[in-house]
Amino acid sequence: MFDVDKALDLWRSEALRRALRIQSVVLDASREFLRRQGFIEILPVIISPITDPLTDHRVRGEVECYGFKYQITKSMIFHKQIALFTHPRIFCFSPNVRIESIERRNSGKHLIEFVQLDLEVREAKRSEVISLGEELFRFIVIAVREKCREDLEFFGRKLDLPESPFPQISYREAEAKFGPDFEEKLSCSQKGPFWIIDFPMEIREFYDREDENRPGILIDMDLVYPEGFGEALSGGEREYIFQRICYRIQQKGIQLEAFSPYLEIARRGLFPSAGFGIGIERLTRYLCGLRQIELTRLFAKLPGEFSL
Ligand code: ASN
């Protein structure tokens, strides 16, 4: 059950205090960077009839209100696409709930409730949001190095500023060269962040756009931190053509009815777009050089643990 003494020790700890100070600079710097780039911040959606299917997260967080069934947001992917009707460049600090398997309890990377900085750009190609991600990351590192010198010293963290463009490797190439756990191997061996691009269709969700010239390959990407810190960000170009969306949903074995409000909108025409989401707690973890994700936010919820 809930251990109050352990929680109080954590809430009073120097490590948490400093990590949250760094995180606060991350939030400010992200907003400043994106505002300068012409983005509008939108407010998060917590419950909705539609959310990211993320088929590996088997438990659906559901809430019933007035007889309507809502799901707790796993990601705002569809809301981001729809928000582009209102503004061409949007971002959101979006709380997500994903009921991870209990085996991930000690991964150091998984929280069942986390926040991602999620953004989407109307008419953008993947290359554009890759450059944007690199510049955002560099802007954050510069701000943290400048404003959190003492905090970084406390963690014994020397933060390098990576040069843009970051290296890229395709999923297939990485798998062929380094085997099935290539992400972990590459993350441990690389000196700076790098991109994994072109994921195979089978292992991603239906909304990442398939490359017309390379069937089965998606125009998407992950950013991975070096030093074994693992995945930072996921994103890509989006499927926006109604018939293609229906086909991709059915290919995943999902009933079209599960997405009917989204499909009604897509039938009338979505914008082409690209975007990504970067986890704030994992970013804080990397910047601080911490191995435990629970030191990167208040009220952290580890898989399988009871928490405030
Ligand atoms: N935010 C991610 C994206 O924009 C989706 C996710 O979190 N699953 O692609």
Boltz pocket constraint, residues with backbone or C-beta under 6 A from the ligand:
constraints:
  - pocket:
      binder: B
      contacts: [[A, 52], [A, 74], [A, 75], [A, 76], [A, 77], [A, 116], [A, 118], [A, 119], [A, 234], [A, 235], [A, 236], [A, 275], [A, 276], [A, 277], [A, 278]]
      max_distance: 6.0
